[in-house]
Amino acid sequence: MGERVGDMAEQLLTVQEIASAMRVSEMTVYRLIRDGRLGAVRIGKHLRVSREEFHAFLDSNAVIATP
């Protein structure tokens, strides 16, 4: 069971990690969560975003350049 909890923890990203990956401010990430565009869970006082949710967000907001 300890391994499973460790695996789950690795799948949750902090707001700071999301902001760093997207090169935006933490406030921008909080706004995305508040507006319902990026799903998150609250653990105590902190928000966490699943790695799966983050990748789905990026995929759904991808811009495809047209020639």
N, C-alpha and C positions, 0 to 999 in steps of 0.2 A: 504494500500500500504506500510506503514511503516513496518508492520510485514514481508511482502514479502522481502523487502530489507534486513532486519535483518536475515531472513532465508538464503538468498543468501550469505551474508557475513560469516555466520557460515559454509557454504559449501566450502569456499575458504581458503586454507592453505598457510602460508608463507613458504619461502624457509627454514627459521630457523626451523619451525615446522616439515617440511618434513625431514630435516637433523637429527633432534633430534629423530624422530620416527624410522628412519632407522639406527641411530647410525653411521652416516657418516658426513663428513665435508660439510659445505655449498657449498664449491667449487665443490664437487662431484655432488650435486644437480644441480648447475648451468651448469655443463658439461652435465648432463643427459638432461636438457632442451635444451641446445645449440645443442646437437647431435640429437634432435628430438625424443629421447626415452621416454621423459616425457613431456606431453603437459602442457603449461602454458599460462596465459594471462598477459599482462602488464597493470597495473593500475597506471598511472602516471609514476613514476620512479621505481615502485616495480613490481615484478613478483608474481603471485598467481597461485596455482594449485588447481583445484577442487578436493574435497574429492573423487568424483567418479573416476576421472582420476588417482589419487594416488592409489586407491584400484585396478583399472584395471592394472596399472603398476606392482604392487606387484603380482597380480595373474598371469600375463603373464611372470614374471621372477621367479616364484617359482621353486625350485629344489626339485624333488621327489626322495627320497633315495630309492635305490633298494637293496634288501637283498643279 
